[in-house]
Structure formats: C-alpha cells, structure tokens
Amino acid sequence: MKKIAPVLIVLLFVIVIVFIFLSLGKTQHMVVIKEGNLKQLPLKIELHKYQDSYCGMIIDELGYASQVVARDGKTWFFHDHGDFVLWLENKGFKDEAKIWVMSRDSHKWIDAKEAYYSRNEITPMGFGFGAYEKEKEGLVTYAQMRLFTLRGETMQDPKIRKILTDN
C-alpha cells in the first residue's frame, strides 16, 4: 500500500491538471473591444459573443445596441444606449468618438449624434432610450438624451418612470 499511494497521488494530480486544461479550452471568450476599425464604421455584432463594455452583460439583442469607435480604430460595444453615455463621459476622446446606434425604425446602424431618442422604452439596463432615424413627436435629440442620462433622469428612476409612462 505504501508503494501504491504515491503513484495514485501523482496520477490524481495529473488527471486534475488535464481536466483544468480541457475546461479552459472550452470556455467562451467574449468580445469586449475590437481593434483596427480605422474607418470608424459600425461592426457586425454576433449575439451572445459580445459583451457590454460598461456593465459587462452579454449582448443578446441588437434593438438597443451601440458602438463607440475611437480615432485609433478601437471599438467598444454596448447593449443599452445609457451605458455608452456613462462609459464615454470620462474618456479623453469623448468629443471626437464616432458613435453608432441601432435604429428602431430603420433597423440599421445610424450616427448616434444625428439620431432621435424615445425615453420610455423597456431597454436592457432600464435607461429607456430607443434610437430612431426619423424625427417624430415626443423624441429627444442626442444632446438631450445624454443630459438625461448623466442627470439620472431615465426610466431607472421610479419618479421619472412614473412621469414618462403616465402620459
């Protein structure tokens, strides 16, 4: 028994190491940032493979997705427009970043700064902003949406949610 115990311990140790390496090989690697987008165009987001750069949640629908592209070609991804506003606020490149949002009316990527936003939609993080290509009554501009987000005047606030949903 004394001669078999060390062999069993080494064998068990080797099995554990092999199991760990096999498990690591099967883990899914999420995309949080992509580099090389020097043309600053919107990139294709594969659902369930991209992760929100602000909150870390997996992007599982494109209806409220957005992308922020820096001049150096780095692209970050978000599943709620409020997330990109908060994330971008303290970045040195916030004024020159190209921002793309998925349009709710045309279902294509549009320039976030030229889009119009609803305030009372059910969005992944509860901010409530849906982006629209065409202007219509009740929608706000990018500057207004950004300000509402930074002030916390979104559907996340129960008082604001009550005001926006009672109309």
C-alpha positions in Angstrom: 0.0 0.0 0.0 2.9 2.4 0.8 4.3 1.9 -2.8 0.9 2.5 -4.5 -0.1 5.7 -2.6 2.5 8.0 -4.2 1.6 6.7 -7.6 -2.1 7.3 -7.0 -1.5 10.8 -5.8 0.7 11.7 -8.8 -1.9 10.1 -11.1 -4.8 12.1 -9.5 -2.7 15.3 -9.7 -2.1 14.6 -13.5 -5.9 14.0 -14.0 -6.8 17.2 -12.3 -4.3 19.2 -14.4 -5.6 17.7 -17.6 -9.2 18.4 -16.6 -8.4 22.1 -15.9 -6.7 22.5 -19.3 -9.6 20.8 -21.1 -12.0 23.1 -19.3 -10.1 26.2 -20.2 -10.2 25.2 -23.9 -14.0 25.1 -23.8 -14.6 28.4 -22.2 -16.2 31.0 -24.4 -14.1 34.2 -24.9 -16.4 37.2 -25.1 -15.6 40.2 -27.3 -15.4 43.5 -25.4 -13.3 45.5 -27.7 -12.1 45.2 -31.3 -9.1 47.0 -32.8 -8.3 48.0 -36.3 -11.6 49.8 -37.2 -9.7 52.8 -38.7 -12.6 53.7 -41.0 -14.8 54.1 -37.8 -17.7 52.1 -39.3 -20.2 50.0 -37.3 -19.0 46.4 -36.9 -21.2 43.4 -37.1 -22.1 42.2 -33.5 -22.6 38.5 -33.1 -25.3 37.9 -30.5 -24.2 36.1 -27.3 -20.5 36.6 -28.2 -20.1 40.4 -27.5 -20.1 41.9 -24.1 -21.2 45.4 -23.0 -18.0 47.4 -22.2 -19.7 49.3 -19.4 -21.7 46.8 -17.4 -20.2 43.5 -18.7 -23.5 41.9 -19.7 -23.7 39.8 -22.8 -25.3 41.5 -25.9 -28.2 39.2 -26.7 -30.3 41.6 -28.9 -29.4 44.5 -31.2 -32.5 46.6 -30.7 -30.8 49.0 -28.2 -27.1 48.2 -29.1 -24.5 50.8 -29.7 -20.8 51.1 -30.6 -18.2 53.7 -29.8 -15.2 54.0 -32.1 -12.1 55.9 -31.3 -9.9 57.5 -33.9 -7.3 54.8 -33.4 -9.8 52.2 -34.5 -10.7 50.7 -31.1 -14.4 49.8 -31.0 -16.4 49.2 -27.8 -19.8 47.6 -27.7 -22.9 48.3 -25.5 -26.4 46.8 -25.2 -28.1 49.9 -23.8 -27.5 53.5 -25.0 -27.3 54.7 -21.4 -24.3 52.5 -20.9 -22.3 54.1 -23.7 -23.1 57.6 -22.4 -21.9 56.8 -18.9 -18.8 54.9 -20.1 -17.8 57.6 -22.6 -18.2 60.5 -20.2 -14.7 60.3 -18.6 -12.8 59.3 -21.8 -10.4 61.8 -23.3 -11.7 61.1 -26.8 -15.4 61.5 -26.0 -15.9 64.5 -28.2 -14.2 63.0 -31.3 -15.5 59.4 -30.9 -17.8 58.1 -33.6 -20.9 56.6 -32.0 -23.3 54.2 -33.8 -26.7 53.2 -32.5 -29.1 50.6 -33.9 -32.2 52.4 -35.2 -35.6 51.1 -34.0 -37.4 52.4 -37.2 -34.9 51.6 -40.0 -33.2 48.7 -38.2 -29.7 49.8 -39.3 -26.7 51.5 -37.7 -27.0 55.2 -37.6 -24.9 58.1 -36.2 -25.9 58.5 -32.6 -25.4 62.3 -32.7 -27.9 62.6 -35.5 -30.5 60.1 -34.1 -33.6 60.9 -32.1 -34.5 59.1 -28.9 -37.6 57.9 -27.2 -37.4 58.0 -23.4 -39.9 55.3 -22.2 -38.9 52.0 -23.8 -38.1 48.8 -21.9 -34.3 48.6 -22.6 -31.8 46.0 -21.3 -30.4 48.2 -18.5 -33.6 50.2 -18.0 -32.5 53.6 -19.3 -35.5 53.7 -21.7 -33.8 55.3 -24.7 -34.6 53.8 -28.1 -32.8 55.4 -31.1 -34.7 56.5 -34.3 -33.5 57.7 -37.6 -36.6 59.7 -38.4 -37.8 62.6 -36.2 -41.3 62.4 -34.7 -43.2 63.9 -31.9 -42.0 63.1 -28.4 -38.5 62.1 -29.3 -35.4 64.0 -28.0 -32.0 64.8 -29.5 -28.7 63.1 -28.7 -27.7 66.1 -26.6 -30.9 65.8 -24.5 -30.6 62.0 -24.2 -27.0 62.4 -23.0 -28.0 65.0 -20.4 -31.0 63.0 -19.2 -28.6 60.0 -18.7 -25.9 62.0 -16.9 -28.5 63.5 -14.6 -30.1 60.1 -13.9 -33.4 61.3 -15.4 -34.1 57.9 -17.0 -36.6 55.1 -16.7 -34.3 53.7 -14.0 -35.6 56.4 -11.6 -39.1 55.4 -10.4 -40.3 59.1 -10.3 -39.2 59.7 -13.9 -40.6 56.3 -15.0 -44.0 57.2 -13.5 -44.0 60.6 -15.3 -43.0 59.0 -18.6 -45.4 56.1 -18.5 -48.5 58.1 -17.3 -48.6 60.3 -20.4 
